[in-house]
Amino acid sequence: MILTPEVLAIFILNALFAFFGIIAFVLSVKIYLKWNLNSVSKEQYTLEKQSYLGATIIKYIFIIKVPLFLFFVFTLDKISNVLTGAMCGAGVVDATGYGIPLFILKILNIYIFAYWIVLHNEDMKHENQPYTKQKFGFFILAFFLFITELIVEGLMFSSIEIDKMVSCCGTLYSSSSTSAISSIFAIDSTLLISIFYGVFLLIIFFYFIKNKYLFAISNAFFVLISLVTLIVFFGTYIYELPSHHCPFCFLQSDYYFVGYLIYTLLFMGTFYGLVVGFIDSNQENRVKNYKISLIFNTLYVILLTSYVMIYFINNGVWL
């Protein structure tokens, strides 16, 4: 087990999250089962007050959870300094069998909690609160993923052995690696880039025709193809090394922490793209979500493309 001040802080915050999350879960179950806005009973009045309490707890969990995810990534980089063989957070993630599932859970839960916040904000705009039962029912399902994340995170940090050799990112993210992610390097990079820009053009097309379902689906695909191309292709231009594919190293100061900007742009663009398809908001809010999604996705594409073009202009060759 590894217990640095950063890991200890995460454990304490997770304990607080679990405590308040359980309170929100209990309230959510009561509200989902008994909510009836047409009722004028004392029980309904109590549920309405409890709904504000539950919503406030969930909202503040998310507000803290977003910066805590960044702190988690920072902690992985910090721990890599004491693990033999690790050069960045990638080595820490691969140090146990819990690392990759934990990362997937964390990313999934950020999307889920962000969706809940948007649904809550939409619900509060209407006097009859049409999404109250839906949003608390959604949190009941999200709660189990949330608790699973906390448990897996505890297992990961508890399973790390300081004296055990781990793999560096150069070994993990290469065509010669035996890890599951190594299979993506067998795909032709030209094909991947064509799909990347093709999906982005589809997003633009569906934006103009205002097809919300196809716009949301194309954003979902854009998340996947963006992460794959970031590892296989664009990352090498950020590092200016054809053999360096790590999705963690550009979060470090050597690369001006540009990774945080890259992942923020991708999250904002795709999240609001998914919101368009999954929340039936009014026309004004839907148009706003369309624009936010397109703006951030476009900035993401421009940023990554600029690395490629600047390298080619400076060197006259492609990597």
N, C-alpha and C positions, 0 to 999 in steps of 0.2 A: 504493500500500500504506500502511496505517496501522499504526504500531507504538508503542502506548502501553505503560506498565508492565503494565497489566491484560492487554492482548493478548499481550505477551511471556510473562507468567505462564501464560496459557492454552496457548501454543505449547509451553512447557517441559513442562507437565503432560500435554499430548497426546502428546509424544514418549515420556514415561515410560509412559503408557497403552498406546501402540502396542508398546513393548518387552515389557512384561509380558503384554499381551494376546496377542502372538505366542507367548510361552512357554506360556500357558494353552491356546492353540489347538492347538499341537503335542501337548501332553499329552492334550487332549480327543480328538484323532483316534486316538491310540494306545489310549486307554481304550475308546473307542467300538468300535474294530475288534477288540480282543483281550480285553475284559473277560469273565470267566467265574468267578463267585463259587464255583461248585462245584469249581473246580480248586484243587489244593494245590501247584501248581508255583511255582518261584522267580519266574517271570515275573509270575504273578498277584499274588504278594506285593509285587513291585516296583510293579505297577500300583496296588495299594491305597494304597501310600505316595504315589505320584504323584497319585492322586486327591485326597488331602488338600491337597497343594501346589497343584494346579490350582484346587480349590474355594476355597482361601484367597485366591489371586490374584484370581479372579473376584469374590469377595465384597468384597474391599477396593477393587477398581475401582469397584464400585457404591457403596460407602460414601462414596468421594471424589466420585463422579460426581454425586450428588444435590446437595450444596452447591455443586459446580462449575457446575451448571446455573443456580443462583441467582446465582452470580458472573458467569456469562455474560450474564444479563439485566441485572445491574448494570453490566457493561462496555458493553453497548449504550447504556444511558442516559448513561453517562459520555462515550462517543464522540459522542453526539448534540450535545454542547456545542461540538464543533469542526467539525461538518458544516453547511454553509450550508443553511438551510431545515428542518433536522430539529429537532423539539421534544421528541422522546423516542426510545425504541428502535425505534419503528415506522419512522421515517425511515431508520435504519441498516439494518434488515432489508430495506427496499425499495431500498436504494442499489445493490444488485447483484442479479443473477438467482439467486444462491445462497442468499439470506436465508430465503425461505419454505421451500424444500426442507430447509434445515438445521434450521429450527425443527421441522418435521414429524418429521425423523429423530431429533432430540434427545428429543422427547416420546415417540415410539415406542420408542426405546431405553431410556428410563426404565421404561416399562411392561414391556419384555422382561427387563431385568436384575432388576427387582423380582419378576417371575414366577419367574426362575431362583432367586432367593434363597429364595422360599417353597418351591419344588420341592426345593431342597437341604435346607432345614430339615426338610421332611417325610421326605426320604430318610434323614436322620441319626437319625430317631426309630426306625427299624427295624433290627434286627440284620442282616438279609439285604440291606439297602440296595437295595430294589427299583427305585429311580428313578435309580441311578447312571448306567447306560448312556443312559437317556433325557435326563438333565440335561446330560450332556456332548455328546450328539448335538445337543441344542437350542442349546448354546453355539456349536457349529461353525457353525450357521446365523446365530446372533446376531453372531458375530465379524465377518462380512462387512458387516453393517449398521453395526456399531460402527466398523470401519475406514473405511467410506464416510463416516460422520459426521465423523471426524477430517479426512479429505481435503477434504470440502466446507467444513468450518469454516476450514481453511487457505486455501482458494480464496476464500472470502467476504472474510476480512480482507485478503487480498492484492489483491483487486479493488477495494476501496474507494478512491475518489479524493477527497482532502480538498477540492480546489478545484472539485469538481463540485456543482452544485445538486441537492438531493434533495427529495422531497415530504414535507410534514409530515403528521401523523396525521389532521388535519382534512380534508386532501385525499384521503388514501388510504381512510379509512373514512367514505365518504359516498355517497349515491345517485348523485351526479354523477361519481363516480370511474370510470375505465376499467379498473380492476384487476379481477381475477377475483372478489374478495370482494364487490364492489359489487352483484353479482346478488342477494345475500341481502336487500338493502334493498327489493327489489321484492316480497318476500313480506310479506303482511299480518301486522303484529306481533301482532294478536289471535290469529291462527291459530298463530303460533309459541309464544306464551305458553300457549295451550290444550294444544298438544302437549307443552310442557315439563312442565306440572303433570300432564298425563295420563300421561306416561311415569313420572313420580315415583310416582303412585298405583299404576301397574302394578308398580313395584318393591316397594311396600308389600304389594300383593296377593300377589305371588309369594313374598315373604318369609314370609307367614303360611301359604301352602299348601306351602312348602318345595320348590318346583320349581326345582332348581338351574340347569337349562339356560335356562329362560325368565328366571330371575333374572339370569343372566350376560348374556343377549342384551339385556335391557332396560337393563342398566347400560352396555353398549356404545353403545346409542342415546342414553342419557342424556349421555354424554360429548359427542357431536356436537351435540345440541339445546341443551345447556348453554352451549357455546362460542358458538353462533349467537345465542342469546337474550341472552347476556352482552354481545355486541357491539351487537346491534340495539336491545335494550330496557333491560336492567338497568343497563348502563354509564351510560346517560344520567341515571339517578337517583343514581348514585354521584357523578357530576360536577355534577348538578343543572343540566344544559344539554341541551336536546333535540337539539342538533346535534353533540354530542361522543360518539363511539362507540369511541374507541381502547381496545384491550385491554391497553395498556402503561402508560398514564399513571397509573392507580391503583396502580401499583407504586411510585410516587414518594412522597416525604415529604409533599407537599401533601395527600395523601389517606391519610396515616398508614400507608402501606405495606400497605393492606388487600388489595391484589391478591395478595400472597404467601399470605395466609390463605385467600382465595377459591380459588386454584388448588390449594393443599394439601388443602383439604377435598374438592374435586372429585376430585383424584387418589386420595386415600385411599379415598373412598367407592366410586368406580367400579373401582379396582384390586381391592379385596377382593371386590367383586361378581363380577368376572371370575374370580377365583381359585376361587370356589365352583363354577363350572361347568367349570373346566379342570383342577383337581387333585382326585383322588379320595382325600381325606383321611378320617380317622375321624370319627365322628359328633360328637364333642366339638369338634374343630377346625373342622368345617364349620359348626356352630352359632355358634361364635365369629366366623368370617368373615362369616356372615350378619349378625350383630349389628353388627360393626365397619362394614360397608358401609352398613347402614341408618342408623346413628348419624351418620356423616360426611356422607352424602347429605342427611339431614334437616337437619343444621346448615348445609349449603350452601344449601338452599332457604330456611331461616329467615333466614339472613344477607341474602340478596339480596332476599327479600320485605320484610324490615324497612326497607330503604332506600326501597322504593316507598311503604310505608305511612307512614313518618316524613315523607317529602316531602309526601304528600297531607294528613296531619294538620296540618303546618306551613303549607301553602299553600292547601289547600282545592281544588286542581285536580290533574289528571294531566298529565304532560308529553306 
